[in-house]
Each structure stands twice: as structure tokens, then as C-alpha cells.
């Protein structure tokens, strides 16, 4: 669980990043989940664009991603969600 200071630090680190995965009309498929898992293992902090029609569908998709991947939501702005998951073998981001 991230505290407020860590969340603020991660938001600052994610600010200039572009979404690495875009979830389109097909939704959250096993292939997309595998790509997200790979991206989180490598980068630890990623942005994901969820192209769902309404807010409820986006929230459901993001919640499913978090549950499946064991990640934490750093922030969500519109269609963009910022996710964080620590890589226990090779930590890349040092949290204060």
C-alpha cells in the first residue's frame, strides 16, 4: 500500500510518460493482460489508456486490471490510469 508521499512521488515520475498499453474495443483480453504484466515487470510504473465509452466501464476495466496484475492505482485522469507494481528481483524506482 502506497502512502501519500509515495503516491505524490510516483505521480511526478509518471507525468511525462506516455501510455504503454492502449485497451481498445476488444477490452481486457488475456494477451493485453500479459502485455501489461510484462510492462509492469520491466518498468514498474506505467500508464494505460482505457478507451471505454463511459466512466463505469473504465472503472470496471481498471479494477479488473489491478486485481489480475496485483498492481496499485497511482492516479486516474480521464481515460489514462497510472499503475505501479514493485519488481522484487530488480527494483527500478526507489520510494521515499
VOMAR-920729 format. One record per residue: y, z, x of N, C-alpha, C, O, CB in turn. Coordinates in pm, 1 decimal, padded with zeros to 6 digits. Glycine has a CB too. Layout:
BEGIN
[pt [Y, Z, X], [Y, Z, X], [Y, Z, X], [Y, Z, X], [Y, Z, X]],
...
END
This chain:
BEGIN
[pt [-00117.8, 00000.0, 00083.3], [00000.0, 00000.0, 00000.0], [00124.7, 00000.0, 00088.1], [00136.0, 00079.6, 00181.3], [-00000.5, 00121.0, -00095.0]],
[pt [00216.9, -00089.1, 00057.9], [00339.2, -00100.7, 00136.3], [00446.8, -00006.8, 00083.1], [00462.4, 00010.0, -00037.8], [00389.8, -00245.1, 00135.4]],
[pt [00521.0, 00054.3, 00175.9], [00634.0, 00135.0, 00130.5], [00758.5, 00045.8, 00122.9], [00752.2, -00072.6, 00156.3], [00658.1, 00257.1, 00226.1]],
[pt [00870.5, 00101.9, 00079.4], [00992.1, 00022.3, 00058.8], [01043.8, -00040.5, 00187.9], [01088.6, -00155.1, 00188.3], [01100.8, 00108.7, -00002.2]],
[pt [01037.3, 00034.6, 00296.7], [01086.0, -00017.5, 00424.9], [00999.5, -00134.4, 00472.3], [01052.5, -00234.2, 00521.1], [01087.6, 00094.2, 00531.6]],
[pt [00867.6, -00123.4, 00458.6], [00778.6, -00232.0, 00498.3], [00799.0, -00354.6, 00410.2], [00798.8, -00467.4, 00459.4], [00632.9, -00186.3, 00492.0]],
[pt [00816.6, -00332.8, 00280.2], [00841.4, -00443.9, 00189.2], [00970.6, -00515.2, 00226.2], [00976.2, -00638.1, 00226.5], [00847.4, -00394.6, 00044.2]],
[pt [01073.1, -00439.2, 00257.0], [01200.9, -00498.0, 00298.3], [01183.8, -00579.5, 00427.1], [01239.0, -00688.8, 00439.7], [01307.3, -00387.2, 00318.6]],
[pt [01108.1, -00526.2, 00521.4], [01083.6, -00595.7, 00647.9], [01008.2, -00726.5, 00622.9], [01042.6, -00829.5, 00681.1], [01003.8, -00505.4, 00745.1]],
[pt [00906.0, -00723.6, 00537.2], [00828.3, -00843.7, 00508.5], [00910.9, -00947.7, 00432.4], [00896.8, -01067.5, 00456.7], [00703.7, -00807.4, 00428.4]],
[pt [00995.9, -00903.0, 00341.7], [01083.3, -00997.4, 00270.7], [01175.4, -01067.7, 00368.0], [01198.8, -01187.9, 00355.2], [01165.6, -00925.4, 00163.0]],
[pt [01228.4, -00994.7, 00465.3], [01316.7, -01053.9, 00565.8], [01240.7, -01155.4, 00651.5], [01293.4, -01262.2, 00682.8], [01378.2, -00944.1, 00655.1]],
[pt [01117.2, -01122.3, 00689.3], [01036.6, -01215.2, 00769.1], [01000.2, -01341.3, 00690.1], [00989.8, -01449.9, 00747.3], [00909.1, -01145.9, 00817.5]],
[pt [00981.2, -01326.9, 00560.7], [00938.4, -01439.6, 00476.9], [01053.8, -01527.4, 00432.2], [01031.1, -01637.4, 00381.8], [00865.1, -01388.7, 00355.6]],
[pt [01175.3, -01482.3, 00449.1], [01291.2, -01551.6, 00393.1], [01297.0, -01699.9, 00429.3], [01317.6, -01783.5, 00341.3], [01417.0, -01484.5, 00439.7]],
[pt [01279.5, -01733.7, 00555.3], [01292.5, -01872.8, 00599.4], [01163.2, -01953.3, 00591.1], [01161.9, -02071.2, 00626.5], [01342.4, -01875.6, 00739.9]],
[pt [01056.8, -01892.8, 00545.7], [00928.8, -01963.3, 00538.3], [00921.0, -02050.5, 00414.0], [00982.9, -02021.1, 00311.7], [00813.1, -01863.8, 00539.4]],
[pt [00844.8, -02157.1, 00424.4], [00817.8, -02246.9, 00312.5], [00682.2, -02211.5, 00253.3], [00598.6, -02153.3, 00322.4], [00821.6, -02396.1, 00357.5]],
[pt [00658.6, -02245.3, 00126.6], [00526.4, -02221.2, 00067.7], [00418.3, -02299.3, 00143.2], [00435.8, -02417.9, 00171.2], [00526.0, -02260.7, -00082.0]],
[pt [00307.0, -02233.3, 00176.2], [00198.5, -02298.5, 00248.3], [00093.7, -02354.5, 00153.0], [00017.3, -02443.9, 00189.6], [00133.7, -02200.9, 00345.2]],
[pt [00089.9, -02302.3, 00031.0], [-00004.9, -02349.8, -00070.3], [00072.0, -02366.2, -00201.0], [00152.8, -02281.3, -00238.8], [-00127.0, -02250.3, -00087.4]],
[pt [00044.8, -02477.4, -00268.8], [00106.3, -02503.0, -00399.0], [-00006.1, -02512.3, -00500.9], [-00096.9, -02594.4, -00487.7], [00193.8, -02634.2, -00397.7]],
[pt [00000.9, -02427.5, -00602.3], [-00100.3, -02427.1, -00707.3], [-00048.1, -02513.5, -00820.8], [00054.3, -02482.6, -00881.7], [-00132.8, -02281.4, -00756.3]],
[pt [-00119.9, -02623.1, -00849.0], [-00074.0, -02719.7, -00947.0], [-00145.5, -02709.4, -01079.3], [-00182.7, -02600.8, -01123.8], [-00089.5, -02856.4, -00893.6]],
[pt [-00164.3, -02824.0, -01141.6], [-00219.2, -02832.9, -01276.8], [-00363.9, -02784.4, -01285.2], [-00406.2, -02735.8, -01390.2], [-00211.0, -02975.6, -01326.0]],
[pt [-00439.9, -02796.5, -01177.4], [-00580.3, -02755.0, -01179.2], [-00595.1, -02603.3, -01175.7], [-00702.6, -02550.5, -01204.3], [-00654.6, -02816.5, -01061.6]],
[pt [-00489.0, -02534.3, -01141.3], [-00493.3, -02388.4, -01138.5], [-00555.3, -02333.9, -01011.6], [-00554.5, -02398.2, -00906.7], [-00569.2, -02337.2, -01256.8]],
[pt [-00608.1, -02215.6, -01023.7], [-00663.1, -02142.8, -00909.6], [-00811.7, -02173.3, -00896.8], [-00895.3, -02101.0, -00951.0], [-00639.6, -01990.2, -00924.6]],
[pt [-00844.1, -02280.1, -00825.4], [-00982.8, -02322.2, -00806.0], [-01042.5, -02249.1, -00686.1], [-00968.9, -02189.9, -00607.1], [-00991.5, -02475.7, -00786.2]],
[pt [-01175.0, -02252.5, -00671.5], [-01236.9, -02191.0, -00552.9], [-01185.0, -02250.8, -00421.5], [-01173.0, -02179.8, -00321.7], [-01388.5, -02206.8, -00559.5]],
[pt [-01154.6, -02379.9, -00421.4], [-01101.9, -02442.9, -00299.9], [-00963.4, -02388.7, -00265.9], [-00932.4, -02365.4, -00149.1], [-01095.9, -02595.7, -00316.7]],
[pt [-00880.9, -02369.0, -00367.2], [-00747.0, -02313.6, -00345.4], [-00757.4, -02169.1, -00296.3], [-00684.3, -02129.0, -00205.8], [-00662.8, -02320.5, -00475.6]],
[pt [-00847.8, -02091.3, -00355.4], [-00868.2, -01953.5, -00309.7], [-00915.3, -01949.6, -00164.9], [-00873.0, -01863.2, -00088.1], [-00969.6, -01882.2, -00399.3]],
[pt [-01002.6, -02042.5, -00127.4], [-01049.8, -02048.3, 00011.2], [-00934.7, -02082.0, 00105.7], [-00925.3, -02025.1, 00214.4], [-01163.0, -02152.4, 00025.7]],
[pt [-00848.1, -02172.8, 00065.7], [-00732.8, -02209.5, 00148.4], [-00635.2, -02092.4, 00160.9], [-00581.0, -02066.9, 00268.4], [-00660.9, -02332.2, 00089.2]],
[pt [-00613.7, -02022.1, 00050.8], [-00527.6, -01903.4, 00054.8], [-00585.9, -01795.9, 00146.0], [-00513.0, -01733.3, 00223.0], [-00507.8, -01847.0, -00086.5]],
[pt [-00716.9, -01774.3, 00137.5], [-00783.3, -01675.7, 00221.5], [-00767.0, -01711.7, 00368.9], [-00738.9, -01625.3, 00451.9], [-00932.1, -01665.1, 00184.9]],
[pt [-00784.8, -01839.1, 00400.6], [-00769.7, -01886.7, 00537.9], [-00625.9, -01869.0, 00586.2], [-00603.2, -01824.8, 00698.8], [-00811.4, -02034.2, 00548.4]],
[pt [-00529.7, -01903.1, 00502.0], [-00388.3, -01890.6, 00539.6], [-00349.9, -01744.1, 00561.0], [-00277.7, -01712.5, 00655.6], [-00298.3, -01953.4, 00431.4]],
[pt [-00397.3, -01654.8, 00474.5], [-00367.8, -01512.5, 00491.4], [-00432.7, -01456.1, 00616.7], [-00373.0, -01373.3, 00685.5], [-00414.3, -01434.3, 00369.7]],
[pt [-00554.6, -01500.0, 00647.1], [-00621.8, -01452.5, 00768.7], [-00545.7, -01495.6, 00893.0], [-00538.0, -01421.7, 00991.1], [-00766.1, -01504.8, 00774.8]],
[pt [-00490.4, -01614.3, 00888.2], [-00421.2, -01667.2, 01005.2], [-00277.4, -01616.1, 01016.0], [-00234.3, -01576.2, 01124.2], [-00421.6, -01818.6, 01001.0]],
[pt [-00202.5, -01617.0, 00904.9], [-00059.4, -01584.7, 00909.3], [-00024.5, -01442.8, 00864.6], [00078.5, -01389.5, 00905.7], [00015.2, -01681.4, 00824.2]],
[pt [-00105.8, -01382.4, 00783.7], [-00084.6, -01250.1, 00723.5], [00023.0, -01250.6, 00614.3], [00007.9, -01181.1, 00513.8], [-00046.4, -01150.5, 00831.4]],
[pt [00128.2, -01325.3, 00631.2], [00238.7, -01330.5, 00535.2], [00260.3, -01475.6, 00495.3], [00293.6, -01559.0, 00579.5], [00369.7, -01268.6, 00595.1]],
[pt [00241.6, -01506.3, 00366.8], [00255.7, -01644.2, 00321.0], [00333.5, -01648.8, 00189.7], [00343.3, -01550.8, 00115.9], [00117.3, -01710.0, 00303.8]],
[pt [00388.1, -01767.3, 00164.4], [00449.5, -01794.9, 00035.3], [00360.9, -01894.2, -00038.7], [00303.7, -01985.7, 00020.6], [00595.2, -01850.0, 00051.9]],
[pt [00351.0, -01873.8, -00169.9], [00270.1, -01959.5, -00255.7], [00356.3, -02004.6, -00372.4], [00424.2, -01923.4, -00435.3], [00141.7, -01885.7, -00305.7]],
[pt [00353.5, -02133.7, -00401.3], [00425.5, -02185.5, -00518.3], [00325.9, -02200.3, -00632.0], [00223.7, -02267.4, -00617.3], [00496.0, -02322.5, -00486.9]],
[pt [00355.5, -02137.7, -00745.6], [00268.0, -02142.8, -00863.0], [00339.4, -02226.5, -00969.1], [00436.5, -02181.4, -01029.9], [00233.8, -01997.5, -00917.2]],
[pt [00290.5, -02348.7, -00990.8], [00352.0, -02438.9, -01087.6], [00289.1, -02421.7, -01224.7], [00225.6, -02513.7, -01276.3], [00339.1, -02583.9, -01041.6]],
[pt [00306.4, -02305.4, -01283.3], [00258.4, -02280.0, -01418.7], [00376.7, -02296.7, -01514.0], [00492.6, -02283.0, -01475.0], [00194.4, -02136.6, -01431.2]],
[pt [00344.6, -02326.0, -01637.7], [00450.5, -02357.9, -01733.2], [00535.4, -02238.2, -01773.4], [00657.4, -02250.8, -01784.2], [00390.7, -02418.3, -01855.3]],
[pt [00475.0, -02124.1, -01795.4], [00553.7, -02009.6, -01840.5], [00530.0, -01888.9, -01751.1], [00438.3, -01887.0, -01669.1], [00519.8, -01975.0, -01985.4]],
[pt [00614.1, -01789.5, -01768.8], [00610.8, -01669.3, -01685.1], [00477.6, -01595.2, -01697.0], [00424.2, -01546.6, -01597.3], [00725.3, -01575.9, -01723.0]],
[pt [00425.4, -01586.9, -01816.1], [00299.0, -01514.8, -01837.1], [00184.1, -01580.8, -01760.5], [00101.3, -01511.3, -01701.3], [00265.3, -01508.7, -01987.3]],
[pt [00178.5, -01713.4, -01761.2], [00074.3, -01785.6, -01687.2], [00089.7, -01765.0, -01537.0], [-00009.5, -01750.7, -01465.6], [00078.8, -01935.6, -01720.4]],
[pt [00214.9, -01763.4, -01488.6], [00238.5, -01738.6, -01345.5], [00195.1, -01597.7, -01308.5], [00129.6, -01577.5, -01206.3], [00387.7, -01759.4, -01309.8]],
[pt [00231.2, -01500.2, -01391.1], [00192.6, -01361.3, -01363.2], [00041.4, -01344.4, -01361.1], [-00012.1, -01273.2, -01276.2], [00253.4, -01267.5, -01467.0]],
[pt [-00027.6, -01409.5, -01454.2], [-00173.9, -01403.1, -01459.0], [-00234.8, -01464.6, -01333.9], [-00326.6, -01408.0, -01274.6], [-00227.2, -01474.5, -01584.1]],
[pt [-00183.5, -01580.7, -01293.7], [-00234.7, -01650.2, -01174.2], [-00211.4, -01565.2, -01049.1], [-00300.9, -01552.4, -00965.6], [-00166.4, -01789.2, -01158.0]],
[pt [-00092.3, -01507.2, -01035.8], [-00061.1, -01424.4, -00919.0], [-00148.1, -01299.8, -00917.1], [-00197.5, -01260.3, -00811.5], [00087.4, -01385.1, -00918.4]],
[pt [-00167.4, -01237.6, -01032.6], [-00254.0, -01120.0, -01040.8], [-00396.9, -01151.1, -01001.3], [-00461.9, -01071.9, -00933.1], [-00251.5, -01063.1, -01180.6]],
[pt [-00446.1, -01267.6, -01044.4], [-00581.3, -01309.2, -01008.2], [-00592.3, -01333.4, -00857.6], [-00691.7, -01296.2, -00795.3], [-00620.8, -01436.1, -01085.5]],
[pt [-00489.2, -01396.0, -00799.6], [-00488.0, -01419.6, -00654.5], [-00495.3, -01287.8, -00578.6], [-00575.0, -01272.9, -00485.9], [-00361.5, -01497.6, -00613.0]],
[pt [-00411.6, -01192.3, -00618.5], [-00407.9, -01063.4, -00549.6], [-00542.2, -00992.5, -00556.7], [-00588.3, -00935.1, -00458.0], [-00299.4, -00974.7, -00609.1]],
[pt [-00605.0, -00996.7, -00674.1], [-00734.2, -00930.3, -00691.7], [-00843.6, -00998.2, -00609.7], [-00924.3, -00930.3, -00546.3], [-00773.2, -00928.7, -00839.5]],
[pt [-00847.0, -01129.5, -00610.2], [-00951.7, -01204.3, -00538.9], [-00937.1, -01195.8, -00387.3], [-01036.4, -01191.5, -00314.7], [-00949.5, -01350.0, -00581.6]],
[pt [-00812.6, -01193.3, -00340.1], [-00787.7, -01200.5, -00196.2], [-00765.1, -01064.6, -00131.0], [-00765.6, -01055.0, -00008.2], [-00669.2, -01287.5, -00170.4]],
[pt [-00745.6, -00960.9, -00209.2], [-00716.4, -00829.6, -00152.3], [-00580.4, -00825.3, -00085.3], [-00560.4, -00751.7, 00011.3], [-00823.2, -00791.0, -00052.9]],
[pt [-00486.8, -00904.1, -00136.5], [-00352.8, -00911.5, -00079.4], [-00256.8, -00825.7, -00161.2], [-00289.8, -00777.3, -00269.5], [-00303.7, -01057.8, -00073.9]],
[pt [-00137.4, -00808.7, -00106.2], [-00033.1, -00734.4, -00175.2], [00084.4, -00828.2, -00202.6], [00117.0, -00914.2, -00120.8], [00012.3, -00610.9, -00091.8]],
[pt [00146.0, -00810.8, -00316.3], [00263.2, -00889.0, -00353.1], [00385.8, -00826.2, -00288.3], [00417.9, -00709.9, -00313.0], [00279.5, -00896.8, -00507.8]],
[pt [00453.9, -00904.3, -00205.1], [00576.1, -00857.6, -00140.2], [00694.5, -00881.1, -00234.1], [00777.8, -00792.9, -00255.1], [00598.3, -00929.9, -00003.6]],
[pt [00699.8, -01002.6, -00289.9], [00803.4, -01032.2, -00388.0], [00767.8, -01158.8, -00462.7], [00687.1, -01240.0, -00417.3], [00941.0, -01046.0, -00320.8]],
[pt [00830.0, -01173.4, -00578.2], [00813.6, -01295.0, -00657.4], [00950.9, -01335.8, -00707.2], [01021.3, -01257.2, -00770.7], [00713.6, -01273.9, -00776.8]],
[pt [00988.0, -01459.1, -00677.7], [01115.2, -01513.6, -00723.4], [01084.3, -01646.5, -00788.9], [01050.6, -01743.6, -00721.1], [01218.8, -01529.4, -00605.7]],
[pt [01095.6, -01651.0, -00920.7], [01067.0, -01774.6, -00993.5], [00922.2, -01815.1, -00976.1], [00831.3, -01739.3, -01010.2], [01158.7, -01887.3, -00946.6]],
[pt [00900.9, -01933.1, -00923.8], [00767.2, -01988.0, -00904.4], [00705.6, -01948.9, -00769.7], [00589.1, -01979.5, -00744.6], [00772.1, -02138.2, -00916.0]],
[pt [00781.5, -01882.3, -00683.5], [00736.7, -01851.2, -00547.4], [00693.9, -01704.9, -00537.3], [00769.4, -01614.1, -00571.9], [00848.7, -01881.2, -00445.0]],
[pt [00571.6, -01684.0, -00489.4], [00520.4, -01549.0, -00464.3], [00496.9, -01533.3, -00314.7], [00443.5, -01623.4, -00250.0], [00388.6, -01522.0, -00544.9]],
[pt [00536.4, -01419.7, -00260.1], [00513.9, -01388.7, -00119.6], [00401.6, -01286.2, -00113.1], [00410.2, -01178.9, -00172.7], [00644.6, -01335.3, -00050.1]],
[pt [00295.0, -01321.2, -00038.9], [00176.0, -01236.9, -00028.7], [00158.0, -01187.7, 00114.0], [00193.9, -01256.2, 00209.8], [00051.0, -01313.5, -00074.9]],
[pt [00101.7, -01067.5, 00126.8], [00073.4, -01010.0, 00258.1], [-00065.5, -00949.2, 00257.0], [-00104.4, -00880.0, 00163.0], [00179.3, -00903.8, 00296.7]],
[pt [-00139.1, -00976.2, 00363.0], [-00268.8, -00911.0, 00385.2], [-00288.1, -00895.3, 00534.8], [-00285.4, -00993.3, 00609.2], [-00386.8, -00993.0, 00321.4]],
[pt [-00307.3, -00772.4, 00578.2], [-00326.1, -00741.6, 00720.6], [-00455.9, -00803.0, 00771.5], [-00558.6, -00795.9, 00704.0], [-00326.7, -00588.8, 00744.0]],
[pt [-00452.0, -00863.0, 00889.5], [-00569.9, -00914.3, 00956.6], [-00618.1, -00804.1, 01050.4], [-00552.6, -00777.1, 01151.1], [-00539.8, -01048.7, 01034.1]],
[pt [-00732.3, -00739.0, 01019.6], [-00774.4, -00625.3, 01101.4], [-00814.1, -00663.7, 01244.7], [-00800.7, -00581.3, 01335.3], [-00890.3, -00556.3, 01034.6]],
[pt [-00862.0, -00785.5, 01267.2], [-00902.0, -00825.2, 01402.5], [-00782.4, -00862.9, 01489.7], [-00776.4, -00825.0, 01606.7], [-00998.9, -00941.9, 01395.8]],
[pt [-00686.6, -00937.9, 01432.7], [-00571.8, -00984.0, 01509.9], [-00443.3, -00962.1, 01430.3], [-00391.1, -01057.4, 01372.5], [-00587.6, -01133.0, 01547.5]],
[pt [-00391.4, -00841.1, 01425.6], [-00265.0, -00820.2, 01353.9], [-00152.0, -00898.1, 01419.3], [-00132.1, -00888.7, 01540.4], [-00229.7, -00671.0, 01348.9]],
[pt [-00078.4, -00974.3, 01340.6], [00032.1, -01054.4, 01392.0], [00167.5, -00991.6, 01362.0], [00264.0, -01013.3, 01435.3], [00026.3, -01193.7, 01333.9]],
[pt [00174.8, -00914.7, 01255.4], [00300.2, -00854.7, 01212.7], [00292.3, -00703.8, 01232.5], [00200.9, -00637.8, 01183.0], [00331.2, -00889.7, 01064.7]],
[pt [00388.6, -00651.2, 01304.9], [00394.7, -00506.6, 01327.7], [00488.9, -00448.4, 01223.5], [00607.7, -00480.4, 01220.3], [00442.9, -00472.2, 01474.3]],
[pt [00434.3, -00362.9, 01138.8], [00514.5, -00299.1, 01035.5], [00568.6, -00166.0, 01085.9], [00499.3, -00090.9, 01154.6], [00432.0, -00278.7, 00907.6]],
[pt [00693.2, -00138.5, 01050.5], [00753.7, -00012.0, 01093.4], [00720.8, 00100.2, 00997.2], [00763.6, 00213.8, 01017.9], [00904.8, -00026.5, 01106.0]],
END
